[in-house]
Amino acid sequence: MAYATVEEFAEFLDPDPVPVNAARLLERASTKLDRLLMGAVYKTDDDSLPLDPALAAVFRKAVCIQAQYIDSLGDETGAMANVSQMSLGNQQIVRALSVVGSGTPRVSPDLVDLLRTEGLLPIRPYIWG
């Protein structure tokens, strides 16, 4: 389940139009956020959404930032992440050997900044006991 609704994404994007694939973008963005926060511990409801309203608001904003970024890249699946050159005439594509250090980041720098300023990165795991 996405951390933001299409309506919340529309409010975030206003006055820009909402992409037709907004629900899918929000799902993908939520997965990216989950990956970044793997190991984080927080109370959730039955849908695995954060119970704390302030944390839910940060997640909502983070997912909207990431969904907008994915849409702006025009590469929803990441299939073009290691493309270093591309031509439309005669369809020439050159792929880098690796996306490490040379590809377009798959996570928005603004998302990472938000998580850092909100104290969510780096993750500090809960120590039981």
C-alpha positions in Angstrom: 0.0 0.0 0.0 1.3 3.4 -0.9 2.1 6.0 1.8 0.2 8.7 -0.2 -3.0 8.7 -2.1 -3.5 10.0 -5.7 -5.4 13.0 -4.2 -2.5 13.8 -1.8 -0.1 13.5 -4.8 -2.4 15.9 -6.8 -2.3 18.4 -3.9 1.5 18.1 -3.8 1.9 18.6 -7.5 -0.6 21.5 -7.7 -0.7 23.4 -10.1 1.1 20.7 -12.3 -1.1 17.9 -13.7 -1.3 14.5 -12.1 0.3 11.7 -14.3 -2.2 9.1 -15.5 0.0 6.4 -13.8 0.0 8.2 -10.5 -1.2 5.3 -8.4 1.6 3.1 -9.8 4.2 5.8 -9.3 3.1 6.1 -5.6 3.5 2.4 -5.2 6.9 2.4 -6.7 7.9 5.4 -4.6 6.7 3.7 -1.5 8.8 0.6 -2.3 11.9 2.9 -2.7 11.1 4.5 0.7 10.7 1.1 2.3 14.1 0.0 0.9 15.8 3.2 2.3 14.2 2.6 5.7 14.7 -1.1 5.9 15.4 -1.9 9.6 13.5 1.1 10.9 11.0 0.3 13.7 7.8 2.2 14.1 4.2 1.4 15.1 1.9 0.7 12.2 -1.8 0.1 11.6 -3.3 -3.0 9.9 -2.2 -1.6 6.5 1.4 -1.2 7.6 1.1 2.6 7.6 2.8 4.6 10.4 0.5 5.3 13.3 2.4 8.5 14.3 0.7 11.4 12.4 4.0 13.3 12.1 5.8 10.2 10.7 2.9 9.5 8.4 3.2 13.1 7.1 6.9 12.7 6.4 6.3 9.4 4.6 3.5 11.0 2.5 5.8 13.9 1.5 8.7 11.6 0.8 6.6 9.4 -1.5 5.2 12.4 -3.4 8.8 13.7 -3.9 10.0 10.3 -5.1 6.9 9.7 -7.4 7.4 13.1 -9.0 11.1 12.3 -9.5 10.3 8.9 -11.1 7.8 10.6 -13.4 10.4 13.4 -14.3 13.0 10.7 -15.2 10.6 9.2 -17.7 12.0 5.8 -16.7 9.6 4.3 -14.3 11.2 0.8 -14.3 14.8 1.9 -14.2 15.6 0.1 -17.4 17.5 3.1 -18.8 19.5 3.7 -15.6 22.8 2.5 -17.2 22.3 4.3 -20.5 25.2 6.7 -21.0 24.3 7.8 -24.6 21.2 7.6 -26.8 20.3 8.8 -30.3 16.9 8.8 -31.9 18.1 8.9 -35.5 19.2 5.3 -36.4 18.4 4.3 -32.8 21.8 4.1 -31.2 22.0 3.3 -27.5 25.2 3.0 -25.5 25.0 1.4 -22.1 27.5 1.9 -19.3 29.1 -1.2 -18.0 27.8 -0.4 -14.5 25.4 2.0 -12.9 27.6 2.4 -9.9 28.8 6.0 -9.8 27.8 6.8 -13.4 24.0 6.2 -13.8 21.1 8.5 -12.9 20.3 8.0 -9.2 17.1 5.9 -8.8 16.2 7.8 -5.6 15.6 11.5 -5.5 18.3 13.5 -3.8 15.4 15.6 -2.4 13.9 12.5 -0.8 17.2 11.6 0.9 17.6 15.2 2.1 14.1 15.1 3.6 14.8 11.9 5.4 18.1 13.2 6.8 16.6 16.5 8.0 13.7 14.6 9.7 16.2 12.4 11.5 15.3 9.2 9.6 18.6 8.6 7.9 20.9 7.1 8.9 18.6 4.5 10.5 19.1 3.9 14.1 17.7 0.4 14.9 15.6 -0.2 18.0 17.5 -2.3 20.5 15.2 -4.8 22.2 15.4 -5.1 25.9 
